[in-house]
Amino acid sequence: RDGTEQVWDARSGGLRTQFNSHRDKIYAVEFSSTGDLVLSAGADSAVIVSNVVTGMPVARLEGSRGIVIAAHFDPESRRVVGASWDGTGRVWDAASPYRRWQSAAIGADCDTAESLVPDQRFIALSCRNHRTRVWDTAGGELLAELPGVTTIDGNYSSVFPALTVNGDRAAIVRGNSVEVYALPSGQYLRSITHAAAVQTVAFAPSGYDLVSGAADGSLLLTHGDGNPISLPASSAGIDAATILNDGRVVVVDAGKKLRVIGPYRAVLTEVATPSRVGLMRPSLDGRRLITISPRTEQAAPTLWDLGQYRLVARLDGHAGRVVTARFGSR
């Protein structure tokens, strides 16, 4: 009645996905024959085809003047037929008008298939027990297959692979080391080594500067092909780190401390965070930051002012754990 759609795993009974595309009553739902899509017909006079894994709408099928009370995929899930209270029946093309390409499925154990920076042209997808795949989204081209990221013991998620904005280098966490590869050749270039398991890695918004943090609280900043520089360490493992456009390094540790480190290794601020942090999304101008909780916690994202070094707001209102966020272009 409230427009919520929930996809459940019938074997475990666990909730897989929850979304609300109609925001109104739903009268019919149906899986596609392949199981990767689900349609819903609603009181908003539309049929919405959504991706089962992400919950994101693939296509919104409109045209009816009344409530759509029934809808079905054809056997090949290429078309949708719907019946409306206005006495009409409609057949729509179920293909997305927006999607240009999609990568092939990797495997059932792909719960880590997320990109560190999914907004840019080049993305790296790494799934548990699989190699890291680097894609050029401009043409749907698989650039390289690199070693997979290693899993981390304890209360940590596997580390996302990192790419330069130009897509010419990749950084892959392998135990205590960050391995750097050239793209698209896949040639191994170097390793950056910590004394403990590496838990986060990120390239700067431009160039080859790279920050990495480990379970022992160590933090290394590597300028291009130079030697790593030790930044002030944390008393707890590093959960997330990023480099801003102006060169400042933002780091959050498992002790729920957010620090900003400036030139000459100076700690510009240290503040407490409401929860642990799994991902950070800085704005393009570096003035704002969104922090997102890891999968082990269900906490609201938080918005930070990186000019005055203060917490602006908790972004409450979601029913489940928030897994990602974006800033608008304006």
FISE-929474 format. One record per atom (N, C-alpha, C): x, y, z. Coordinates in pm, whole numbers, plus 50000, padded with zeros to 5 digits. Example, Ala and Ser with C-alpha at 12.3 -4.5 7.8 and 13.67 -1.06 7.14 Angstrom:
<nodes>
513194943150780;512304955050780;513204967050780;512854977550708;513674989450714;512905000350787;
</nodes>
This chain:
<nodes>
500824987950000;500005000050000;500855012750000;502025012350066;502875024250070;503835024849951;503765015249860;504615015349742;505945008249759;506175002149874;507444995449898;507504981949828;508614979249764;508874966049705;510054959849779;509934947349815;510984940149885;511284927049812;512554924449791;513014912049729;513704903849836;513224891549854;513724882749961;514444870749901;515444865949972;516134853549935;515314842049992;514734833849904;513834823149948;514554811950022;515874811050004;516624800450074;516934804350219;517364816650238;517764820850373;516674828650445;515714834050370;514704842650431;515184856850454;516384860050404;516944873350424;516444883350321;516364896050362;515934906750272;517104910450181;516894909650049;517954912749952;517944927449913;516774932549878;516664946349829;515334952149872;515334965149897;514084972249927;514094985549854;513004988949783;512965001349709;511515006049698;511345018549658;510025024649651;509995034249532;509765028849413;509795037049292;508465043849264;507365037649303;506045043449274;505635053849379;506005051249503;505575059749616;504045060349623;503405049449584;501945048349587;501605033449585;500335030249592;499905016349597;500415008449477;500764995849502;501194986649397;500164975549385;499774972349260;498734962349237;499254949349178;500474949449124;501014937149065;502534937849064;503174926349091;504624925149079;504934911949009;506074911648939;506444899448868;507924899748835;508594888248852;509984886848810;510044884248660;511144888648599;511424884848461;511824870148457;511864864448338;512214850248325;513654847548369;514514857548358;515904855948398;516124858848546;515144864848610;515244867448753;516014879848790;516544887348691;517334899248724;516524912048721;515264911248677;514384922848672;513084919648743;512434930148793;511104928648851;510264940448805;509014937648767;508124948648730;507084950648839;506584962648846;505504965748940;504534975348872;503244972748889;502194981148833;501514988548947;501315001748931;500845009349045;499735019149019;499325025449128;498245035149124;498675048249059;499975049749029;500455061748962;500365060548810;499615050448762;499365048248618;500625044248542;501585038348610;502835034548544;503215020248582;504005014148492;504665001448521;506155004548527;506815000348635;508245003048651;508994989848650;510014989048566;510894977448561;512154981248638;512514973148738;513644976348826;514664965048826;515914968648855;516974958848872;516814952349009;516784939049014;516544931949139;517654934449240;518904934949195;520044936049287;520144949949347;520024960349262;520224974049309;518934980949349;517784976349295;516524983049320;516324995349234;517284998449148;517175010449064;516245007948946;515395017848911;514515016348795;515305015148665;514935005548583;515515003948450;514675011348347;513365010948363;512465017748270;511165020948341;510605032548309;509275036448358;508345036848237;507335028248240;506435026448126;505135033648156;504865044248080;503715052748107;502775053147988;501685060348003;500715062047895;499285059547938;499095051148039;497735048348087;497165060548158;495855062048147;495175073048215;494555068748346;494625055848374;494075050848499;495055041748569;494655036348680;495495027348757;495805014748676;497065010848674;497444998348607;497264987148709;496334978048680;495974967848778;496664954548754;497224952548633;497914940048603;498974942648498;500094935648509;501174936848411;501994924048413;502534920448296;503334908148284;504444910148182;505584903348205;506624902148104;506204892047998;506734893547876;506604882747780;507634871947816;507594860047754;508494849047795;509974852547789;510374861947703;511784865547691;512124878447765;511144883947836;511334896047917;511764908147835;511344908547709;511674919847624;510544929947616;509324925247645;508174934047639;507334932247765;506504942347793;505594941947907;504194945247857;503214937547900;501824940347869;501144944647998;500294954947990;499614959948109;498164962948080;497324961448184;495894964448174;495544975248275;494784985248228;494484996848312;492994998348336;492665005348444;491275007948477;490585017048375;491345023348287;490705031548183;490235023048065;490355009748078;489875000647976;490864997947865;492115002347881;493105000347777;494094989447815;494634983247712;495764974247729;496934979747651;498134978847707;499294984547640;500424974447640;501234975047535;502454967047526;503624976647515;504574975247605;505754983847606;507024975747577;508034982647529;509374976947518;509994977947657;510444966647712;510964966447849;512414970947859;513074973147745;514494977147750;514634991147807;515744993647872;516005006747929;516325016847819;515705028647824;516055038947725;517355046047761;517915043247879;519085050447927;520355041947923;520235029247948;521415020747960;522085018647825;523375021347821;524135019647698;524795005847691;525165000447804;525794987247807;525744982247950;526064969647969;526204964148103;527274953248099;527954951648213;528984941348220;528324927748239;529034917448202;528524903848220;528514900248368;527634891148405;527574886548544;528874879448579;529334881448703;530584875448748;530334862948830;529454863748930;529184852149013;528234855549126;527774845149194;526804847049303;527434853449425;528764852649439;529434858049556;529954872049530;529164879949459;529604893149416;529004904249501;528904902049631;528364912449717;529344923949737;530594922349689;531564933249698;531684940749566;530764938149473;530864944349341;530394958849346;531224967449395;530974981849404;532254988549362;532175000549315;533355007949276;533635018749378;534925021149406;535295031449502;534775045049459;534915048349331;534405060849275;533565057449152;532295053949169;531495048949058;531045059648960;531315072348987;530845082948899;531745085148779;532985080548785;533915084148679;533865074348563;534565078048456;534525070148333;535075056148353;536165054948427;536805042048448;536415036548585;535975024048590;535565018048716;536235004348730;536435000448855;537014987348884;536044979648972;535724967448931;534814958849005;535584946649054;535494944249183;536204932849239;535234924849326;535054912249293;534174903349367;535004892949440;534494888449555;535204878749635;535544866349552;536814862249561;537324850349490;537324851849339;537324864149289;537404866749146;538444877449120;538924878248997;539874888448959;539204902048950;540004912548963;539504926248950;539374929648803;538214934848764;537964938448626;537834953648614;538584959348522;538594973748501;537884976748370;536884985548377;536044988648262;536175003248221;536115005548091;535955018948036;534475020347999;533745028248077;532295029048057;531915036847932;532865044347874;532545052047754;532165042847638;532795031147632;532485021947524;532175008047570;532055006047701;531784992647753;532934983147732;534164988347735;535344980147705;535994975047833;536264962147839;537024956347949;538504959347924;539084968248007;540474972447986;541464962048034;541214956248150;542204947048208;541544938448314;542144926748337;541804918248450;543044917048537;542914921348662;544034921948755;543774912448872;544754910048957;544514901649074;543364906949159;542634898149223;541534902249309;542044907849441;541234916049504;541594921249636;541524909849738;542354910449839;542344900149942;541304903450048;540734893150107;539764895250215;540504898950343;539784905650433;540364910350559;539674903350674;540464898250769;539904892050888;539334902650982;538374898551064;537824907751162;536634915451109;536344926651172;535144934451145;535384944651033;535894940050919;536214948850809;535704942850679;535384951550583;535004947150450;536234946750361;536144939250252;537244939050156;537434952950098;538654956050059;539004969550015;538664971249868;538034982449834;537754985349695;539044988349620;539194983549497;540334987649416;540195002349378;541325008949357;541325023249323;541895025249183;541365035349112;541825038948978;542135053748972;543085057448887;543285071548858;542135076348769;541905089448771;540805095048692;540985092048544;542225092148497;542505089648355;542465074848320;542305066148418;542225051948391;543525045648346;544665051548387;545945045948342;546705038748453;546165038748575;546765031048683;545675025648775;545985014148835;545085007948932;545885004149055;545245005049170;545865001049297;545014990049358;545624978449383;544924966649434;545534962849568;544704961249669;545194957149801;545374942149805;546574938149843;546924923949856;547614922149990;546834918750094;547404916850227;547954929750284;549254930050315;549884941850373;550354951850268;550124948950142;550664957250035;549574962749945;549904974049884;549104979649775;549914977649648;549384969949554;550064967349428;549524977049323;550434983849254;550074993749153;550364987949015;549374988948925;549474983548791;549224994448688;549894993248573;549625002048460;548434996848382;547645005948326;546495002448244;546635008948107;546205002148001;545464989447999;546354977047994;547664978648000;548554967147982;548494957148097;548144962048218;548134953248335;549524950748390;550524958348346;551894956448392;552034960548538;552664951748618;552934954848758;554004965748765;553764976248845;554694987448856;555444987748988;554734986049099;555384987049230;554434982549339;554984981349462;554174978449581;554464988749689;553444992049763;553565000749881;553184992250000;554094990450095;553934980350200;553704986650336;552744981350408;552484984850548;552914973150637;552944975550768;553294964950863;552094956350898;550894960450857;549664953050886;548784953150762;547674945950769;546764944850654;546244958650614;546334961550484;545834974150431;544304973650425;543674984450469;542204984850476;541564995450389;542375004350333;541815014450243;542915019850153;542525023650032;543455029649937;542675038849845;543275050049806;542595059349716;543635067849644;543375070449515;544175079949439;543635094049460;544505103849434;544085117749435;543155120649318;542395131649321;541485134849209;542205136849077;543505139449079;544285140248956;545705135448986;546375130148886;547735125548905;547805111848971;549015108649023;549285095349075;549455094849227;549225106049297;549345105749443;548335095749500;548765088649605;547955077649657;548075077349808;546955075249877;546945073650022;546475059550055;547095053550157;546715040150200;546785039350352;545855031750410;545785030250555;545625015650593;546125011950711;546174997950750;545524995650886;545444982750922;544774978651046;545504983251171;546794986351161;547554991051277;547485006051294;546675012951213;546535027351223;547525035151141;548415028151070;549415035250989;548765041150865;549335052350820;548795059650705;549975064250620;549985060450493;551075063950402;550545072350286;551305082850254;551005091250138;552155089650039;551835085549917;552845083249815;552635093049702;553635101849679;553555111549571;554115105349444;553245102749347;553685097249220;554475084449238;555695084449181;556565072749190;557585074049303;557375083649393;558315085749502;558125075749615;558925077449720;558845068749837;557655072749924;557005063149987;555875066250076;556305074950194;555435084150231;555645092950346;554675088950455;555165086950577;554295083350690;553565095750741;552255095150743;551445105550803;551135101850947;550705111351030;550385108051170;549445096251180;549855086251258;549095073851270;547905075451362;546945066451348;545775065851436;545985055051541;545235056051649;545295045851754;544455033651720;543665034351614;542815023151568;543005021451418;542525010051365;542655007251224;541985017751137;542545019951019;542015029950927;540835024050850;539665030150863;538475025550792;538375031350651;538725044150636;538595050750506;539525062650500;540015065550380;540875077250360;540675082250218;540835095350199;540715101150067;541585113550058;541955117349936;542735129449910;541835139549841;541805151849893;540995162349835;541745169249722;541035177649647;541645184849535;542805193649578;542745199249698;543805208149744;544945200849814;544895187349814;545975179549870;545775175150013;544755180550082;544485175850218;544055161350217;544415154250322;544035140250338;542995139250449;541865132750419;540825130350519;540845115550552;540875112350681;540975098450725;540035096150843;539385084450844;538515080550956;538975066851003;539085065251136;539565052451188;538455044951260;538755032751304;537755024251370;537365029651507;538125039051560;537765045651686;536805057151666;536255058451543;535275068851510;535865082851523;537085084351476;537755097351473;537995101451328;537545113251292;537805118851160;538895129351174;539955127751094;541065137251095;541295142850956;541715155350950;542125161650826;543585165350841;544405160550748;545845162750754;546245171550637;546965182350668;547375191950568;548835190750530;549395201350473;550805201150434;551725198950556;552875193450529;553895190950631;553365182150744;552425173150710;551915163050802;551145169050920;550695181350906;549995188051016;548555183151026;548125179351146;546735175451170;545915188151189;545065191051093;544285203351094;543085202451187;542525190551201;541405188651293;541265173851326;540645171051439;540265157451477;538935158251549;537905151951493;536565152551550;535995138551556;535025136551644;534365123551658;533275122251553;533105110151499;532025107151405;530925099351476;529665100751434;528575093551501;528675078351488;529345073551384;529465059151361;530765056551287;531075043851269;532215040451185;531885043951039;532915045350957;532765049850820;533345039550725;532565036050622;533045026750521;533455033550392;532745044450356;533035051850235;532945066850262;533735074450187;533655089050193;533435094350052;532525104150040;532235110449913;532485125549926;533655130549885;533865145149889;533205151949770;532785164349790;532255172149678;533415176149586;533095180149464;534135183349367;535015194849413;534435204449485;535235215849530;535935213249663;535715201649722;536385198249847;535855205249969;534705211949957;534165219350071;533215211050156;532685200450100;531745191950172;532175177450161;531715169450257;532035155250260;530845147550313;530515136450249;529515127250301;530235114550348;529945110250469;530495097650519;529355087350527;529675075150488;528685064350479;529155052750566;528265047050644;528635036450738;528995023650664;529805015150724;530125002150663;528964992550675;529084980950611;527994971250611;527714965650750;528664966850842;528474961550977;527614970651064;527314982751017;526504992151094;525374997551007;524305001851071;523195008051000;522995021851059;523805031151012;523755044851061;523505054250944;522885065550972;522595075250866;523875081450814;523925084850685;525065092350633;525185105750705;526385111050706;526605123950770;527255133550672;526855146050680;527365156650593;528295165650673;529495167950619;530535175550690;530915188050611;531255198550685;531815210750628;533325209950646;534075209050535;535525207650543;536235221050543;535475231950543;536065245150561;536145248750708;535045246150779;534985249050922;535175236651008;535375225150942;535625212451012;534545209551117;533315208651069;532205205951160;531195196951093;530435190051175;529335181751128;528145190851096;527655189950972;526535198350930;525205191750965;525055178950929;523775172250952;523925157250938;523035150151006;522825135850981;521705134750877;521955127050772;520985125950662;520045114350690;519115116650782;518165106350825;517035104750724;516275093950742;515065091950662;515025078850586;516175072150569;516165059350498;515685048250591;515025038350533;514515027150611;515585016750638;516565015550552;517635005750567;518995012350562;520045004050554;521405009450550;521665016150416;522235028050420;522605035250300;523955029850252;524045026150125;525265020150073;526075029749986;525475040749939;526225049949856;525515063449856;526205073749806;525635087249797;526405094949691;525795105549640;526415114049539;526115128749568;527035137449531;526745151649526;526235155249387;525335164949379;524885169849249;525995177949184;525805181349057;526825188748984;526755203649013;525705208049081;525575222549110;525365224249259;
</nodes>
